[in-house]
Amino acid sequence: MLSSVSQDGHAENKGQWRQKKMYLYRGSASHDWTHSTARPDQSFVEDVLTVCRATEVACILISKLMAAMSSTSMSASAGCGGGDAAAAMATQASEQALLASDRYARLILAQINKMRLRTDFCDVGLKVGSRVFMVHRLVLAASSPYFSALFSGGMREADKEEVQILGVETQVFEILLDFIYTGVISVTVENVQELMVAADMLQLNEVVSICGGFLKGHIDPSNCVGIFQFLEQIACMEMLEFTENYIQVHFLEVCVTDEFRGLSKDQLVRLLRSEELRIEDEYQVFKAAMDWVLQDMAKRKKHVVEVLEPVRFPLLSPQRLFKYYRLQPAGGTADSSKEYTEVTKSPKENKMYSQLQPAKMRPRKKARKYLYAIGARFDTFNQYWTTVSSLHQARSGLGVAVLEGMIYVVGGEKDSMIFDCTERYDPVTKQWAAVASLNFPRCGVGVCPCHGALYALGGWIGSEIGKTMERYDPEENRWEVIGSMAVPRYYFGCCELQGFIYVIGGISDEGMELRSAEVYDPISRRWSALPVMVTRRAYVGVACLNNCIYAVGGWNEALGALETVEKYCPEEVKWDQLMFMSAVNGLLYAVGGRAASRDFSAPVTVDSVEIYDPHLDTWTEVGNMITSRCDGGLAVL
């Protein structure tokens, strides 16, 4: 045996190794040890494995040897050790794996490229400009659908020895050809656009993706418009969306560049219509549009109405607009004064305008907004509170709404005195002014804007719950009673969505917190019942976000202060309960309120502010209010 040979037997030992190795090569493919009467002993197997570990037949040989040994073990242990043998076989099988070598793929690709450079096995020439590149049809056909169709799609070029490629520069094609054969490409600021255009034409999608990543890494406010126009030309939609989002986020830096003023009329209108423009106020959109017109007044004045159409003029003060107009030089915007006057017409002068275009009455989704908790203002960009002028009449249980860029405060009570007065806040002058009073004094009233008017619903009117509804016309400065609620309630949530008014929860005339919800159509003046909520809620915060209605927190006698949230989707016609509260910049804000009481003590008024992100389904606490508040109202401007 090999294991017992002494040092004096080197030569014999070497011969025996060679002899057994030859036997293995000759017999491994045909000899079946599993059915042979002569079985190899353990030491022989170990020696054979040592010899074959470095050979190409090792895997085949090992499997046969293991099968033979397993058969022997199973025969010896029949009736008592079969389970152990089966376990051993299962363990051996589980040790097999399908492995891959990236290095092998790189080596093969490098070898094929060497063959190309030596023109070994090349079977077609590609003529680009004045140069002919010798290539392999199979390699190019595998690299892109373009070449696959060219060489195997029944086209006449399939059998030609030389094929001409048009529309690509010679240097650019050489770089792309190197990528096909190596997987490596040199992208620079100077050649990225040419490479992307050629790669898109030749359907080299990986190169298009690489160039797109390069552009993402080099985009800035000074070049993003040029990149946007380039991507629009080649219809690279994924990168185009990224670039458009970049322009929207950096709009204030982009709109002052020469590239921005070089946009086409359609490109400009597309950008100005976006809800995603990150701006301080709507005047900046107006200014950007007018700067574009003034860049080439002679040719662009005919587009002034179309370019200014996306501007939300109801959010701009007439004084600021006319001041801008007066500062323009003679012969400038004066030539387009007729169109300018028509576009800037106030919705107060055009009631139909305000009713048909409610989106123009609201700030853009990503515009800087201020969250007003009567007496204080929260900056949603910088997330800090400042004080603003106070109401003429202090009160709680009031209704708050925004109409035509103004904040209205309706009704309320103080020291058991219920009010019918209405005040209006002008964010430009930063002053409150009294307007027409309600027909009935109300507290716990629901107030909601809809179709250019203000609606006051229900509420407590002294000895009973008010069933009536009133509508305020800002042009006539007058409230009128228009009907009754289907279910009288007070301290409920109220909001407008898609031209309908929704009322949610509240307290019934029996003093019971409600789960019910209803929707009112101001056109037909009809009420319709909605599915009930999971939880009874009074003093509930209600807001619209992404075409859904959120009912946040609230209170009921059984559970006290509520931390749950429910969402109603009109399309699905059902309520869903969300995580443990006015929508701003695509987020939901919950401000102030009362915290749950402990040990039967009085509820505590809180000053905290929380933000809900519907995409992450999470709440985040931000800066606290200057003064804790509850039973107040919120408005967004």
PyMOL commands that set and color helices and strands:
alter all, ss='L'
color gray80, all
select helices_A, chain A and resi 2-4+7-27+33-35+42-52+58-76+82-94+102-117+137-143+145-152+156-159+170-182+192-201+205-218+224-234+237-249+251-254+258-261+265-272+283-295+297-308+313-315+318-327+333-343+351-356+358-361
alter helices_A, ss='H'
color red, helices_A
select strands_A, chain A and resi 124-128+131-135+162-164+370-373+376-379+384-387+399-403+406-410+413-414+417-418+422-426+431-435+446-450+453-457+468-473+478-484+493-497+500-504+517-521+526-529+541-545+548-552+555-556+560-561+565-569+574-578+583-584+587-591+594-595+604-605+609-613+618-622+634-636
alter strands_A, ss='S'
color yellow, strands_A
deselect
rebuild
show_as cartoon
